[in-house]
Structures are given as C-alpha cells and as structure tokens.
Amino acid sequence: MVGKRLRWVVVAWVLFLAGILLTGCSRGPVYTTVAGMVVDSTGVPMANAAIFIGDVAGTSNSSGRFSLTQVRSDATEAIVIQPGRQPEIIPVALAPDPQQITLTVSGQPRRARSGAMVDFIVLLPSLWDTDLDHPWNFTYLSQAEVAREAKALLGIQDLRTVVDYLTLQELGLVCDALKTKNLVWISDELKHRVQVYNRDREEVQDIPFTQISSTGRDGRRSVRAIGETLAAWLGEGPQPQQKPSPAERDEATLAKGAREYIENRYKVTYHGPEVERIKGVAAPIFANSERPTLSFTLGILETKEYNALALPGGYIYITRPLLNLMETESELAAVIAHETAHITHMHAVDNYRRQLVTVLATVFLTVATGDAQGSVDLVNFFEQFIAEGYSKSQEYDADATGFRYLIKAGYDPDAMASMLEKLLALELKFNGREVYSRTHPATSDRIRAINNHRERMGYYRLLGQYL
C-alpha cells in the first residue's frame, strides 16, 4: 500500500514539474514591424489612409507609405480606411521578422447598414439576463447582430469598447452608419445605470434600472429591466418605480456634509470670471462622463496648497496655486477630468462604505459594552479623507478615465501628462512636501501609466477621425 502511494506521489510530482516546464517554455505574443504601401486597384499610392492591424494604427504619408511597430505577428488582417470611403478588410500573413506588405484598396463609397431604422442598438455581450425578450413597442438590434456591419461599414472591431472613446459627434456617425436612433450600453463602473446616446439630441443620458423577477424555462430568475426602462424613456410605457441604490443613498448622505465641511476649512470662491472659465472648460467633460445629468459644483480654494479635491455629490475644488500653474485650457480640463472620474465612479462612496463595514464589525465586537457607534461620523470621515486621499487604484482609475473624458470632450489628452510633469517638478522643488502628490501615488508612476495608456488610445483617436 505504501509503495503504491509513493508511486502516485512520484507521478503527481512529475506531472507538476512537467506543467511548470511547459508553462515556462510557452512563448508569449511575438511583435514585429510592418511597413509598406497603400495603393488603389491601378497601383496608384493612396495618401492619408488609416491602417489598423490588431490594436496598432497608423496613417499613410503623401507617397502612400506607412510603418507600424509593435504589431502582433499572429494578426491575420489589416483594415484600411480612407476618408468617406468603405473600409477595406485585407487578409495578411505576418511573420516575426520585419516585413514589407502592399495593401490594395478599391475605394468604394461609404454606405449604411441595409434594413430598416431601429430604435436601439443594445451593446451588451448577452441579452439573456434582460427583459428584452418581452414584445416591446420599439425595435432593437443586439451587439452580436451588428458586429459584422460595424466592422465592414466602419472598421470597428469591438463596438462596445469603442463607444467609450468616441466624441458625441462621432457616436452620431456610428448611429448613421448602423441606422439606429439610439445606442445603449452599461458602463463597467455603474452596473445599475444604462447609458443611452440619442442621435437627434447628440447627448448621453444615464438612466437607472432595477432588477426584476421573470419566469422563464429555468424557473424564476432575476433580470435587468432594461426593456422596461427604455420603453419608459421613449414615453411608451409607465415610468418604473426607481429606488436609489445603497451606494446612491450613501452618496446623498456624504453630499449633505461635503460642502459644509469644505467651507468650514477653506475660504472658497464660487463666483467670478475665473470660476465661469472653469465651468466652461468643465461642461463638455461632464457631458461626456458616465453621469452627464449629475449636478456639479465648482469652486476655487484660497489656500497655499497645490491640490484639487473631488467630493461626493459633484463637488470639485481646485486650489488657487494649482489653478495658476495651468497654462492651457487642456491642462485645466485634465485636472477636472481626473476629479470628475472620482465622482462619477463613486470612489469616495466606496471608501465610506468600507468604513461602515469596519464600524459594523466594531459594533458586533463591543455590543456587550454598548460603547460602539453604529455610524461613521462625517466630519471625521472627511478629515481622514482629505489627509489620506483616494487609494492608489482609484487614482490610477481616475487618470485612465479622465484621459478618456479628455478625448471624448475634444481636449488634447497629452495635457494629462504635461500637467503631471509640472507636478513632478513641484515635488522635486519642495522635496515632496505640501504639494499635490501628498494625497496621490508617486507622480512618476502616474506619468508612466498615462504614457502607456496614451499609446494604446492612439488607436481610438485615429478611428474616430476616420468615421
């Protein structure tokens, strides 16, 4: 019996070591450089064409030539788009070594999707957990149903991802090509709110929806009431009874104390030409966020600190020294976009709710003494929040999301990096004391992350320009 067990142990270890060796020997993606020329059917070079291979994009010069680096060698097709022309999807056979290819395009005029206009295109991976199988008085197509047309007509390979980076005007062009009045999706951060882009108004609205129970073949199950919400939005159904989510209730609680706390701590300027300028810069950022209907309040903190604060309920404050540090509207927009992301993604609410969990745990541990309090003192919460700031993951998320807001709002996204470079210079000047980075991750790390993000976002910026 012992010998048999020993044999099994030996076999298990052999398999384990073999797995490690195989994993260690497996190769990751191989990247290559692809250069060449874009020509028409007669061999004439085509200038100003956009070339997309995998997640890498570039344009052809006046001689029709292009060069792309860091292209995955296992890519199997290139998408070429000329202004006002039908995208060309061209098979390619790449190799690990740098290579030259010729991409031939026919230059067909751009057209729209065949078929009737629909009320909605719903960009969800699956509709099985929604109530859209109900016979609603509106027409819609799913993400899967328009995927082929989005690629063939617009050169878009992942429509759900792309909508996060397109301007409102560019979303309108998508609607025109796919023949829909509205685009619908759910952001990754706001799971109980549906985003609806309306072509006529060229605006996005975020609309709360509820979970309902539905009887299906698998018995009763909870589904997302998206169909009911869209019908009500069109005015073709009763307005659903919407209750604020627990996070929204906590946000409202924090919002009541946020302004009072700030005004007790700082002298605040809410009016005047400078505040009006800030509001003008901020307006397109708010309109392109996931919560465009949220009411925002902007103010200048009269203090010596270099900082900006985002508090629940839409409160954004910029200190006077930081405001004076900004040289362009895009730099101001970068700071506002970063702070807006903290609010739209409810980062402070998440921190507050984590404190509530700690308080509840304390209650259970000290219930016998009766000394524990069952709530978080808001003054203490804001004191700690101002001192410690957001978590590193929240700061990185606000940078990445703010970068996206800048693109959608039409500002120069490079201003995010230039603003961070200025803050890094301040850190070096003051040895890291009493500057903006006091409540943020290392600025050098943020710059590195933004630069990586900027390289990836070049794809979406170019795609938007060629819609």
Order of alpha helices (4+ residues) and beta strands (2+ residues): alpha-beta-beta-beta-beta-beta-beta-beta-beta-beta-alpha-alpha-alpha-beta-beta-beta-beta-beta-alpha-alpha-beta-alpha-beta-beta-beta-alpha-alpha-alpha-alpha-alpha-alpha-alpha
